[in-house]
Amino acid sequence: MGIRVVAANQNEAHFYDIAKAAEPLIAVGRLEDPTARMHDRDLKSDRPSIVFDHAPPSSGRRGGVGHHGTGGERSPRKHAAEMFAARVAQELEQARRAHQFSRLVIMAGPPFLGMLRAALPEALERTVVAEVPKDLLGKNEATLRAHVPPEAFHTL
């Protein structure tokens, strides 16, 4: 068993294997999220709810009550990215259980790297030997290989 390298962003993830330090990466799969390129307005069904304030208005006007939307911080795009991170983690966990790799290197931009980290089950988290906080998806395999840190190969 060798190292599984995943290069991912919120749109797609590419999986590679590497057995020894001097070998090239071998592509073993990919996942895509078709909803990741959609706009927020396309991902949700309607506008946020409106909530009316219970405090009396400060202007002294009778019957006037303030109101505001309840959209919150959780955008549909962020939710879709979190769901995709969970799919990537699930794919990696299945491969780990099938003994396809013993070590994991994750390459993703900082926001998506955090989502992936949060989605990893504990057993899979223990296999992570390196995290590269860069969005390298779309780079050639030689560039990806150059970002695999040498310490990932220790005790292979």
Secondary structure, DSSP 4 states (H G I P E B T S, - for coil): -EEEEEEE-SSEEEEEEE-STTSPPEEEEEEE-GGGGS-HHHHSSSPPPEEE--SPPTT--TT---EEE---S--HHHHHHHHHHHHHHHHHHHHHHTTSEEEEEEEE-HHHHHHHHHHS-HHHHTTEEEEE-S--TTS-HHHHHHTS-GGGGTT-
